[in-house]
Amino acid sequence: MGVNDPTVLRLIYKMPPASPNPPHSLLSLSLFLALEQSAMALRALFSKKTLTCASSFAPVSACLDRCLGSRVRQDRALTLAALPDLAYDYGALEPVISGEIMRLHHQKHHQSYVTNYNNALEQLDAAIAKGDAPAVVRLQSAIKFNGGGHINHTIFWQNLKPVNEGGGESPHSSLGWAIDEDFGSFEALVQKINAEGAALQGSGWVWLALDKTSKKLSVETTANQDPLVTKGATLIPLLGIDVWEHAYYLQYQNVRPDYLKNIWKVIDWKYASQVYETATA
């Protein structure tokens, strides 16, 4: 049993057993490990050794690495990423987020990240098989961008819930207490996230993060589709808000602060609390 074995990963990061929709902290971890293991693949190209590794998801083929939780096995075909279903209808978050925005965001934007990630993964697999080191290096940016887009949006959909199903209810229990301790109040946290999200230049994400080592909460931002793990391997995303214009422009146009102000009405704090309690157990 290696360090990348799914059982070992769950023990290290105190996550529950794998499910059809894996916890987003493992998704972020998977991309981090994928980038690290791609570097290992480069060394293998020169040493002519075969790499094998394991992940928290399904098997992948050929001879490289695990990206978004895929396992390298020479005797099996690539298992690619798939667009996750939403737990609510596209129009269920109205009037905060319109059904048209949700449909385009999910079917077009998230789907494009999945498609482009899969294409890059297939090209990477072929490059490793050919021993094409320049191609392996060139593909890393596409894997990071599109894999990150898939990770981030998978988290985002789970952070949202219709108002009539509990969306917008303030966090309680252990996460609520931690917010009060680390930020002073829930209102202070909302204000900080709104300010940092509005100030983020260009496109990106604003996060409520848990440092699994210190057990402290922090607000972080990432550019483009960089997942939170790129800011620190110990950071676990509890809440991620997409501040790319495609997430709000059709409804809020260029007034990002209004989008950030309103999105709290459909945030699913029960989900964030479950992730927090699992990570701190």
C-alpha positions in Angstrom: 0.0 0.0 0.0 1.6 3.3 -1.2 1.2 6.8 0.1 -1.2 7.5 -2.9 -3.4 4.6 -2.1 -7.0 5.8 -1.6 -7.2 4.2 1.9 -4.0 5.9 3.0 -5.2 9.3 1.6 -8.4 9.0 3.5 -6.5 8.2 6.7 -4.1 11.1 6.2 -6.7 13.7 5.4 -9.4 12.2 7.6 -11.9 12.0 4.8 -14.8 9.5 4.5 -14.7 6.5 2.0 -14.8 7.3 -1.7 -18.2 7.9 -3.2 -19.6 8.6 -6.7 -19.1 12.3 -6.0 -15.8 12.5 -4.1 -15.3 15.3 -1.4 -13.8 18.4 -3.0 -10.8 18.4 -0.7 -9.7 15.1 -2.3 -10.3 16.6 -5.8 -8.0 19.5 -4.9 -5.4 17.1 -3.5 -5.7 15.0 -6.7 -4.7 17.8 -8.9 -1.8 18.7 -6.6 -0.5 15.1 -6.7 -1.1 15.0 -10.5 1.2 17.9 -11.1 3.8 16.4 -8.7 3.6 13.0 -10.4 3.9 14.5 -13.9 7.4 15.7 -12.8 8.1 12.1 -11.8 7.0 11.1 -15.2 9.7 13.3 -16.8 12.3 11.5 -14.8 10.9 8.2 -15.8 11.3 9.2 -19.5 15.0 9.4 -19.1 15.4 6.5 -16.7 13.2 4.2 -18.9 11.4 3.1 -15.7 7.6 2.5 -15.5 5.6 4.6 -13.1 2.5 3.3 -11.3 0.4 5.1 -8.8 -3.0 5.0 -7.2 -5.8 7.4 -6.5 -9.1 8.0 -4.8 -11.1 7.5 -8.0 -11.3 5.1 -10.9 -8.4 3.6 -12.9 -6.6 5.3 -15.7 -4.3 3.7 -18.3 -0.9 3.8 -19.7 2.1 4.9 -17.9 1.8 8.2 -16.1 0.0 9.7 -13.4 -3.2 10.6 -11.6 -5.0 13.8 -12.5 -8.3 14.5 -10.7 -8.1 11.1 -9.1 -7.1 8.7 -11.8 -4.9 5.7 -11.5 -2.2 4.7 -13.9 -2.5 1.1 -15.1 -1.0 -0.1 -18.4 -3.6 -2.8 -18.8 -6.7 -0.5 -18.6 -8.1 2.4 -20.6 -8.2 6.0 -19.5 -11.1 6.9 -17.2 -11.9 10.5 -17.9 -13.6 13.3 -15.9 -17.4 13.8 -16.3 -19.7 16.7 -15.8 -21.5 16.3 -12.4 -25.2 16.6 -12.2 -26.6 19.4 -10.1 -28.7 18.7 -7.0 -31.3 21.3 -8.0 -32.9 22.7 -11.2 -31.2 25.5 -13.1 -33.9 28.0 -12.1 -34.0 27.0 -8.4 -31.6 29.7 -7.3 -33.6 32.5 -8.8 -33.8 35.5 -8.3 -30.2 35.4 -6.9 -28.8 33.6 -9.9 -30.9 33.2 -13.0 -31.7 29.9 -14.6 -30.1 31.0 -17.9 -26.8 31.8 -16.1 -26.9 28.5 -14.3 -27.6 26.6 -17.5 -24.8 28.3 -19.5 -22.4 28.1 -16.6 -23.0 24.3 -16.1 -23.6 23.0 -19.6 -21.2 25.3 -21.5 -18.4 26.6 -19.2 -18.0 23.6 -16.8 -18.5 21.2 -19.7 -15.7 22.9 -21.6 -13.3 22.5 -18.7 -14.2 18.8 -18.5 -13.8 18.3 -22.3 -10.5 20.2 -22.5 -9.1 18.4 -19.4 -9.9 15.0 -20.9 -8.3 16.0 -24.2 -5.1 17.1 -22.4 -5.1 13.9 -20.3 -5.3 11.8 -23.5 -2.5 13.8 -25.1 -0.4 13.4 -22.0 -1.0 9.7 -22.0 0.2 9.5 -25.6 3.2 11.8 -24.9 4.3 9.6 -22.1 4.0 6.5 -24.2 6.1 8.1 -26.9 8.7 9.4 -24.5 7.9 13.0 -25.7 9.2 15.1 -22.8 8.5 18.5 -24.4 4.9 17.5 -24.9 4.6 16.4 -21.3 5.9 19.8 -20.2 3.7 21.7 -22.6 0.5 20.0 -21.4 0.9 20.9 -17.8 -0.7 24.3 -18.2 -3.8 22.8 -19.9 -4.1 20.2 -17.2 -3.8 22.8 -14.4 -6.3 25.3 -16.0 -8.9 22.8 -17.1 -8.5 20.4 -14.2 -8.7 23.3 -11.9 -11.8 24.5 -13.6 -13.4 21.1 -13.1 -12.4 21.0 -9.4 -13.5 24.5 -8.6 -16.9 24.3 -10.3 -17.6 20.9 -8.7 -17.1 22.6 -5.3 -19.1 25.7 -6.3 -22.3 23.7 -7.2 -22.2 22.0 -3.9 -21.8 25.3 -2.1 -25.2 26.5 -3.4 -28.7 25.6 -2.3 -32.2 27.0 -3.1 -33.6 29.3 -0.4 -36.6 27.0 0.2 -34.2 24.1 1.0 -32.1 26.0 3.5 -29.9 28.1 1.3 -28.6 31.2 3.0 -29.1 29.9 6.6 -26.1 31.0 8.7 -23.6 28.4 9.9 -24.0 27.0 13.4 -22.2 24.5 15.6 -18.5 24.1 15.2 -18.0 26.0 12.0 -20.0 28.9 13.3 -17.9 29.1 16.4 -14.7 28.9 14.4 -15.9 31.8 12.2 -16.6 33.9 15.3 -13.1 33.0 16.7 -11.1 33.6 13.6 -13.0 36.6 12.1 -14.9 38.1 15.0 -18.3 37.5 13.6 -20.2 35.9 10.6 -20.9 39.4 9.3 -17.2 40.2 9.4 -16.4 37.1 7.4 -19.0 38.0 4.7 -17.6 41.5 4.5 -14.1 40.2 4.1 -15.0 37.7 1.4 -17.0 40.4 -0.5 -14.2 42.9 -0.4 -11.5 40.5 -1.5 -13.7 39.0 -4.2 -14.6 42.4 -5.6 -11.0 43.5 -5.5 -9.7 40.5 -7.4 -8.3 41.7 -10.7 -9.5 39.8 -13.8 -11.0 36.4 -13.2 -10.7 34.0 -10.3 -12.1 32.6 -7.1 -12.5 33.7 -3.5 -12.4 31.0 -0.8 -13.1 30.3 2.8 -10.3 27.9 3.6 -9.4 25.7 6.5 -5.8 25.0 7.2 -5.9 21.3 8.2 -2.7 21.7 10.2 -3.4 24.8 12.3 -7.2 24.3 12.2 -7.5 28.0 11.4 -9.8 29.6 8.9 -8.7 32.1 6.3 -10.0 33.9 3.2 -8.0 33.2 0.1 -8.2 34.2 -3.6 -6.9 32.3 -6.6 -6.5 33.6 -10.1 -8.1 32.1 -13.2 -9.0 28.5 -12.5 -6.2 27.8 -10.0 -7.6 25.5 -7.3 -7.1 26.4 -3.6 -4.4 23.7 -3.2 -2.1 25.9 -5.3 -2.0 28.4 -2.4 -1.0 25.7 0.1 -1.1 21.9 0.3 -2.7 22.1 3.8 -5.7 24.3 2.7 -9.1 22.7 2.4 -11.8 24.6 0.6 -15.0 25.0 2.6 -16.6 27.6 0.4 -15.6 28.8 -3.1 -17.3 31.7 -5.0 -16.7 32.0 -8.7 -16.0 35.6 -9.7 -15.4 35.0 -13.4 -17.8 37.2 -15.3 -19.5 34.2 -16.8 -20.9 33.5 -13.3 -22.9 36.7 -13.1 -22.6 39.1 -16.1 -25.9 38.3 -17.8 -27.7 39.3 -14.7 -25.4 41.7 -12.8 -23.4 43.0 -15.8 -20.1 44.5 -14.5 -21.3 45.1 -11.0 -19.5 42.2 -9.3 -20.2 43.6 -5.7 -23.9 43.2 -6.2 -23.4 39.6 -7.2 -21.3 38.9 -4.2 -23.8 40.7 -1.9 -26.7 38.5 -3.1 -25.0 35.1 -3.4 -25.1 34.7 0.4 -28.8 34.1 0.1 -28.2 30.8 -1.6 -25.0 29.6 0.1 -25.3 26.1 1.6 -23.6 26.4 5.0 -24.7 22.9 6.0 -22.4 21.5 3.3 -19.5 23.7 4.3 -20.1 22.6 8.0 -20.0 18.9 7.0 -16.6 19.4 5.3 -15.3 21.4 8.3 -16.4 18.8 10.8 -14.9 15.9 8.7 -11.6 17.7 8.3 -11.3 18.6 12.0 -12.6 15.3 13.5 
